[in-house]
């Protein structure tokens, strides 16, 4: 560890003088407070936390650099860049939509007519679609890079001590400070570089130092800001972080000039960008659950900012928007908005289009893996799947175990018959949509500090006798004692436990061995379909239900077809794969185009493993390398949420599944199994009588 200094040979990030020059807006040489279009979308996103400095490569930077230039000598202009980028992205996305529609029509025509001309066109069109998809995704990345306006207000490392002390003093003290007063710690690494151009990696720092590092130049682009927003609760409370930002705004707002080169202006504007990024990304886990924190922020903006700076009105508007969005999503059954009342254009987002293409391209690749019971659904089932959702109201439930408000036939009256009648693929789709519904409401922060919530390394993480409200936060609490923690992870794990219990209960309540075999086969095929569609959450929940001690001892396993029984070993292999590496689902590019739902419990265990060991060094500095690794792992939650499943919902079947899961959520499997003779090995009467006689004969011999 060593303290930082602004030596001439330590130019941060090896950026050129052209990159360091202030970007002009509409011909002005200075940057005033951004207008609403510029001050939009400050959150770097999950990719920033996951990839860090590698999120944006040189190709993205070069492409953005050349945007908005009519001549080679013309200076950079943010407005021109934004307009040109929006036009390009809109045009490419529109062409992509048209091409994918044409591709789907050709695919249907080829399946019906088997025409040679159509077959020859499909491979060429598929290649064009892949190129178009890559171009659209690249433009999306450029757009995200362009949104990083906050980097204009980054300061050099030598000014960070000024950031620290600026909230306490009214004047800027630019005099050099000795090494002992610098509390920002990092190590210097030289990766094939000379001494003057060494790459510096932040290693550790005090809470104040880590907060000050948010103001460092390139902190947004290198992923530090997003990683900090995920993990700061380990070393400071939400109130402390908010007060740190508000102190910097208070001390610089009145004296900040329009000149972007002055530290006061940079600190003031950077504070607003950090605050907006925090609101955009963590409102649900920090502000929505802490009314005092939200009230403090609103009062400060209204009383001190709104009258002096355009940021104030925008931040108040942003708070209203995210609050309304959260309230609106709470009343919806699915946060990805696959409601029947959506417009056609609303459904066809970039990721939905990529998903449809990936389904068409990869269907043949693992269609052979699907068992016979999971083949394409019949025309009747397909029509029923779409027509039933068009006439039924959508049930509004926040979890599997909440009853639907729509009136259907009681699920307990229908029994498991509907499970046997529906295809495994159809049930897989609806269970996936139900699982997606609750997964999209969680946040990466929910998976932190799970030991304090009572989550342990076993299948049933939360005992049924203990409610979420009674879990003690004093045990193994890694967050600061005054830090408020949202306990949504417990609800996620409770729902997983309810599905596992439902699977076991459905099987042990079957009154014939033949029916048990049918249901065992159906659940195994559903689980296989789920993991092949990357819904690992439901697949592992079904496996946990089948691995129930009582279920594993059922006689029906002995007469289960061998090919179906092999699926159990496949599921166990998948479970081992998921537990092997915390980032195993992020390997390759499949997660970018194919929807994924991870197992919440497995992910929580991976985070617990990373949380093992001390967070501080001997000098009291917090290990940033450890916090950065944790942020990288939990960032995959947002990555998976970005790419939803696009199955057509069958609300009648979903309501049935909800009611069955709710009916058995607190069931005692041993009690249910005891009332059913099919759960016991039956001994023939003659053989049973002979055994009794042999036992009596042996006992008689002992008395002689």
N, C-alpha and C positions, 0 to 999 in steps of 0.2 A: 504494500500500500504506500502511496505517496500522495502528497497534496498537489493540487493543480497550479500551474502557472501559465501565463500567456507568453511563452517564449516565441521567438520568430519562426522557429522550425516546427511548431506544433499547430499548424493550421488545421482546424478540425475537419475531419472527414475528407481531406484532400480535395476539397472543392475548388474549382477555378474561380478567378476573379469575376468572370462573367456570371457565374451562378450566384455569387455573393452580392451582385449589384441589385438594388431595389427594382422590383418589377413595376412598370408604369401602368397607370390606368387612365385611359382616354386622354393620353398625351400629357398628363400631369407628371411632374417629377417627384411628387410626394404622395404618400398614401394617407388619405383621410380615413375616417371610420367607414368600413365597408357598408355598402347598401345591402338590402335583403338578399338579392341573388348571390352576392359574393359571400355573405355571412350565412352559408347554408351547408349542412353536412360536414361537420368538423370531426366526427368520430372516425378514427382511422379504420376501424373494423377488425374482425377476427384475423384476417390475413396479415395485418400488420403485426399482431402479437405472435402469430405462428411463424411467419417467415422472417420477421425482423427487417434488417437492412436489405435482405435479398428479395423483399416483396416487389420492389420496383427496380427492374434492371436498366441497363444503359439504353436499350432499345426504346423503352417507354419514355425515358428522359429526352432522348433525341427526337422522338416523334412529337412530343409536346413542345419542344423548343422550336420546331419548324412550323407549328400551327400558328395561324393568325398573321403570318408574314407575307405581305404582298411582294416585297423586295428583300433581297439578301441583306441589305444594309438597314432595314427597318428594325426598330427596337421591339422588344417583347410587349405585348398588349393583352392583358388578361381577358378583357371583354371580347376582343376579336377571337382569341383562342377558344373561349367558351362557346361562342356562337357557332364557329366552324365545327367544333367537336360535337355539339348537340345535333347539328344538321347531318354530319356523317353518321353518327350513331343511329339517328332516326331512320335514315335512308337504308343503312345496312340491315337494321332490324326488320324493317318493312319488307325488304327483299328476302330476308331469311324466312319470314312468315309465309310469304307467297310460295317460296320454293318448297318449304316443308309440307304445305298443303298439297302441292302438285305431287310430291314424293309419296304422300299417304294415299292419294288417289291412284297413282300408278301401282302401288303395293297391293291395294284392294283389287285392282283390275288384273294384276298378275296372278293373284290367288284364285280369281274366278275363271279367267280364260286361259291362263298359262301361255299367253302369246309370246313368241320368240322376240318380237320387236320390243315389247315391254321389258323382257328379261335383260336384253342388251342395254337398255337405257338406265335401269336401276343402279348398276354399279357406278356408272359415270355420275349420275345425279347424287348418289351417296357421297362420292368424293367431293363434289361441289359443296354439298351441305356441310361436310366436315370443315372445309376451308372457310365457308361463310361463318360457321359457328366460332371458329378460332378468331376470325377477324372481329366479330361482335364482342367476344370476350376480351380481346385485346383493347378495343375501344373503351369498354367498361373499366378496365384497369387504368387506362390513361385518364379517364374521367375522374376516377378516385384519386389518382395522383395529382390532378389539377385542383382538386378540392382542398389540397393541403396548403391553403393560403396562410395558415398559422406559422409556417416556416419563415415567412418574411419577418416575423417578430422574434425569432430566436436570437439569443445573445451568446457571445463567446464564453468559454468556461471561466475565464478570469473575472467575468462580471457576475458570476453566480453568487459570490459573497455579497455583492451589492443587492441582489435579489433577496437574500436572506435577511439582511439588515434594513431593507427598504421599508418594511412594514412597521418598523419601530421608530424610524427617524423621518423628518420632513425634508431633509436635504440629502443630496447624493454625495457621499464621501468616496471620491474616486482615488484616494490615496492607496498605495499598495499595502496589503495587510500581510502580517507574518504568517508562517506556515501553521502555527498552532491555532490560528483563528479560522482556518479553512476546515470545514467539517465534511466535505465531499470526498469520498475515497474511491479510488479506482486503481487498477493495475495497468501497466503499459506493456503491450505485446507487440512484437515486431514479426509479422508474417512475411518473410521474404522482402522486407523493406529496409531501407537504410535508417539510420538513427533519426534523421530529420522528418521522415514521413511514417513514423510508427503508427499502427492502428491501436487506438486506446479503447479498452472495453471496461465499462463500469462494473466494478466488482462488489462494492459495498458502500454503505453510507448511513449516517444517522437519519432519523425520520425527517428532520429539517433539511438535511442535505439532499435526500431523495426527492422531496417535494420541490426544492429549488432546481433540481436537474430537469424538471419539466420545462423549464425556460431555456434549456440549452438548445443551440442550433442543431437541427436535424433530429430532435427528440421525437417528433411526429413521424418522420419518414423512416427512422430506424426502429420503430415499434415500441419505443420506451413508454410513450404516453398510454397506449392501449394496455400494455403489460402492467403499468402502474395502476390503471383504473380497475384491473382485475384483482390486484393483490395488495393494495395499500392498507387494507383492514388488518393485516398482520402487525403493522407497526404504528398506525394512527387511526383515530376514530373518524367517522364522517364529519362530525362537528369540528374537529381540529383541522381537517383538510379544507373544509369550507371557510373557516376563519382565516386560514393562511391565504387563500385566494382573495377574500374580501379585504384583508389588510393591505395586500399589494394594490388592489384597485383603489382603495381609499387614499393611499398615500401618493398615487401617481395620477389620478383622474383629473384633478383640477389643474395640474401643471404640465400635463402631457401636451406636447406640441404636435404639429402635423409632420414634422421632420422625422422620417422613420429611422434615422441614424442615431437619435438620442436614446439612451437607455430607458428614460422614463416612458417614452412612447412605446417602446418595445415591451417593457414589462406590463404596462397597462393593457395593451391590445392582446398580448399573449395570455394574460390572465382571463380575459373574456373568452378566448378560443378554448382554453383548457376547461373553463366552466361549462361552455356549451357542449364540448365533447363528453364531459361527465354526465350531463343531463340526458343527452341523446342515447348514451350507451347504458347507463346504470340507474335511470330514473326508477325503474320498477323495484330495484333491490335496496336503494338508498333513500330516495325521497318519498316514494309512495308509502313506504312502511314507517316513515318518521315524519310526522306532521310538524313537529317542532323545527326540524331541519328545513323543511320546505317553507315554513312560515318565516324563519330567519332570512332565507334567501329572498323571498318575495318582498319582505319589508325593506331590505337593503336596496334592492333594485328600485322599488317605488320611491323611496325617500332620497337616495343619493345618486342614482345613475340616470333614471329616466329623464330628468330635467336637463342633464348636461350632455348626454351622449346617446346616439342612436342605438347603441347596443341594448339599452334598458328595455325599450318597447319590444325589441325583437326577442329578448330572453323571456319576458313575460308572455309573449305570444307563443313561444316555444313550450313553456311550461304548461300552458293551456292545451296545446296540441297533444303533447305526450300524455297528459292526464286524460284527455278525452279518448285518445287512442287506447289507453290501458282499460278504461271503463268500457269502451265498446267491445274490446276483445274478450272481456270477462263475460259478456252476454252472448258470445258466439260459441258454437260448438267446436269450431276449428279455427285456429289462429291464422291458417294459410288461406282462408276465405274461399273454400270450395263450395259455396252455397249456390243453390239453383238460381237465385235471383241475380247473380253476378252477370255482367255483360260478357260477351264473347271476347272482347279485347282485354277485359280485366283478367281473364283467365290466362291469356297467352303472354305471360311474362317471359323474359329471356330464359330463366331456368326451366320453366315448363316446356318451352320449345326444345331446349337441350335434352330434357328428360324424354320427350316423345321420340326424338331422333335416336337417343341411346337405346330406348326400348326396341325400336325397329331394327337397329343395327345389331344389337346383342342378343335379340330373342333367340335366334337360331343357335347362338353359341352355348347357351345353357338351357335350351328347351329339352335337350336329351337327358338332362339331369332330373327332370320332373317325372314323377311316377305317373302311372296311368290314371290314377284317381285325381290327378291335378291337371289334366289336359284342358284344352280350350273349352270354355263353358258353352252350353248349347244355345241355340238361337232363342229359345224360350226364356232361358235364364238371363241372357243378355238384354232382351226386351224388358224383362221384369226388373232388372238392375237399374235401367234408366227411367222406365215409366213410373215405378213406385216412388222414386225420389222427386218426380215432378209434381205429384199431387199431395204429398204428405208434408206437414209442417216440420221444420227442423227442430229436433230436441236440443235444448240448451242445457248442457251439463258440463261441469268442470272436471269431472273424473269418471272412471268406469263405475264407481260405486254410488253415483247419484242417480236417482230414478228419473226417467224421462217424464216430461209434462204431457206428452202426447198419449192418448188413450189407445192402447192396443190390447189384444188378448193376453191375459196373464201368462207370463213366461213359465211359471211353475205349473200351469195347467197344460201347456203344450209339451213340457218336458224336454228331454234331449232329442226328440224325434226330428226337429228342424236341423239340428247339428248333423244328423245322419243324412238327411235329404239334400242339404246344400253341398256343393262341391268344396273340396279343400281349398282350391284357389279362391273361390268366392268368399269363404270365411277368412282366409288369409288377408284379402284386400280390406275387408271391413274391420278386422282386428287391428290391422296396420293403421287405418285411418283413426280408430279410437286411440291407439297408442300415440300417434302423431299429435293428436289433439292436446294431450297433456304434456308431451315432450316440448312442444313449441311454446309453452308458457314458462319453461324453466330458463335460467340464466347461468352462464359459466360460474358466477360467484356462488350459486347455490351448492356447488360441489366442493367448496372450500370448507375446512374446519368441520368436517362431518363427524369426527369423533366426539365433538362436544354435543352433537345431537343424538348420540347413542348408536350410531351406525357402526356395525362390527363386521368382521370378515366371516360372514356366514350367509346362507341364502335368505333367511328371515332376519332382516336387519333391525326391524322395530317390533318388539314383542307386542302381541295383541292386547295384553292386559295393561300396557303402559301407553297412554295417549301422548300425542306429540307435544301437548302443552305442559306435561309434567316432567319432560326430560330435563335433567339438570344440566345447565350450561357451565357448571363449575368444574366438571371433570374434563381434563384434556382440552381446555379451551385455548386455542392458539391465537384467537383474536383478542384485542384489548377488551378489558372487562366492561367498558362502557359502550363498546361497539355493538350496534343492533344487528342481529343476523336473521335474515328471512329463512324460515324452515320449510320451504316448499319441497326440498329434497325428501323430507319424510313422507309427504303426500305422494310423491312419485314412487317411492319404495313401497308404500302401503298399497298403492294400486297394483304394483307388480306382484306383491304377496297375494292380493285378492284374486288375480288371474290364476296364479299357481294353485291356490286352494280350490278355485272353481273347476279347474281341469281334473284335479284329483277327486273332487266330490261328484262330478258328472260320471266318472268311471265307476266308483264304488257303489253308486246308487242304481246302476243297471242291474235288473233282476235276472238276467240270463247271461251265461258265459258268452254265447254267440253275440249278444248285443255289446258286451264289454270288448270283444275282439274288434267289432266294427268301430267302436268309439276310440279304442286305442290306436287303431290304424288311421282314423281320421285326424286325431291330434298329432300323430307323428308326421303325417303328410302336410298338415298345416304348418308345423314347425319347420319342416324342410323347405317349404315354399317361402316362409318368412325369412329364413337366413339367406336363401338364394336371392331374395329381393332386398337384402341388406337391412331387414328389420330384425336386428339381433336382440332387441329388447323382448319382443313377444316370443321369439324362438327360445330364449333362455328361461322365460317365465313358464312356458309349456314344459320344457325339460325339467324344471324344478318340481312341477306338479307330478310328472311321471316318475321322478326319482323319490317321491314320497315313500317312506318305508312300507306302509301298508299296500300302496299301489304296486310296488315292485314285487310283492309276495303273492299277487293274484294268480290263480291258475290259468287265466286267459293268456298270459305271456307264453305258455308252453305250446299253444296252438296258433300263435300269431305267425303269419307267413314270414319266411326267412328274410325276404327282400325288405319287408316293412320293418322287421326287427333290427335290421342293419342300420336304420336311420338313427337309432339311439346312439350307436357308436359315432355316427357322423356328427350328431349334436354335441356329444362329449368332446370330440375333436375341435369343433368350433369354439366351445367354451374354453378349452386349453389355449387356442389361438388368441382369443380375446384377452385372456389373462396374461399372455406372454409378453406383450408390449403395450405401453400406454398409448402409443401412436400407430398401432397396427392398422387401424381403419383409415388413416390419413396417407397411407403409402400409395404411390402412383397417382393417376389422375381420375380414377373411377369415382371417387367421392365428390368430384366437381360436377359430374354429370348424372350420376345415379344417386337417388335419395338414400339416406342412411339414418337409422335410429339406433344408437348404441344402448347397451345395457347400463342402466343408471347405477346399479350396485357395483358392477365391475369397474366403471369409470371412477366412482367414489373411492374404491379400494386403491386404484392407481394413484389418485391424488393423495390419499393417506400415506402411501409409500413414499411419495416425494416430500411429504410434510414431516417424515421421521427425521429426527436429529435437530440440532440447534439452528435457530434462525439468526443468531448473532455471533459476531466474532469476539475475541478476547477483549478488544477495546470498546465493545458495545455497539459497533456498527452492524447494521443488518445486511445479511448476505444477499446481494441482488441477483447473483447467479442462480441461487436456489429459487428465489421468487420468480425469476424469468422462466425457469423450467416449468414451474407450476402454471404460470400464465399460458405457456405454449400448449400444455395438455388440455386445460379447460377451454381454450379458445375453439376447440373442435366442436363444442356444443353449438356455437353460433354458425360454424361452417356447415354443419348438417342441417340446421334450421333454414339455411339460405336456399336449400334445394328440396322442396316438398314433393310428396307423392301426389300423383294426379289421378288416382282411381276415382271412378264415379261412385258416390256414396249411395248406399241402400239404407235409408233411415229406418225402415221397418226391421230389417235384420240387425242393424246396430242397436235399436231399442230392445230387441229380444236378447241380444248378447249382454247388454247392460243389466237387464233385469235378472238374468241367470247369474251373472257375476255378483250382483248385489245380494241375491238370494243366498249364495253360499259363502260370502266373504268372511263370515265369522264362524263357519261350520267347523265342527270337530270331526275330522276324517275317521278317527277310530270309532266314534259313536255311530256315524253313518254306516260304516262297513259292518258293524256288529249286527245290524238289522237286516242284512242281506246274505242269504245262504250262498249266493254265487261267488262270494268273496273267499270261501273256504274250500279246501280240497275235500272232495266227497269220497268217502270210502264205501264200497259196495257192502250191502247188508250181510251177505254170506261171509265175506272176508272179514267183516267187522266182528261177527259172531265167533268165527274161528279164532280170532286174536284174543277175545275175552276168555274163551275156553283154555287156550294155551297159557294165558296169564294165570288163571285159577289153578291149572295143573302145576305150574312152577311154584306158586305160593304153597300149594298143598305138600309138595315135595320138601319144602324147607322146614315144615313142621314135623316131618317124620324122622 
